[in-house]
Amino acid sequence: MAFRGVYEHSLDSKDRLTIPSRFRAALADGVVLSKSLDPCVWVYTPSEFDNIAERYLAPHSPFTPQARQLRRRFHGHSFDERLDSAGRVRLNKMLVEHAGLDGPCVLVGAGEYLEIWSATAWAEQESDLEANAPEIAESLAGGAG
């Protein structure tokens, strides 16, 4: 399933976030919450998280300092969780603080995964993205036209 769309939610008093109903079946086997490289939280299915690790981390020798650092960052800041009966997932304190999730949140579909942003950080990100999307697309396309 591809995760698409932008959804506004808030954490409850127990740091739980309601997952949109359209995504709950895809996340029924659990989720992996991970500290993103951006100020947000990544939400993966367990199988997609394993695919990412296999594709991008496993090919690099653990005998290099950079590979060890990235493995620590990726796996050490990731947590297995399950949706509760109301379709909510609990975020731990480290992830809440990393993403600044102390008010309204935005859940953003990113294809293979979801991102959880603070509403303020997402507004800034979206503004920057809209201003730079044509150049980013052209750059990633290698200038093909």
Buried (B, 14 or more C-beta within 10 A) or exposed (E): EEBEEEBEBEBEEEBBBBBBEEBBEBBEEBBBBBBBEEBBBBBBBEEBBEEBBEEEBEEEEEEEEEBEEBBEBBEEBBBEBEBEEEBBBBBBEEBBEBBBBEEBBBBBBBEBBBBBBBBEBBEEBBEEEEEEEEEEEEEEEEEEE
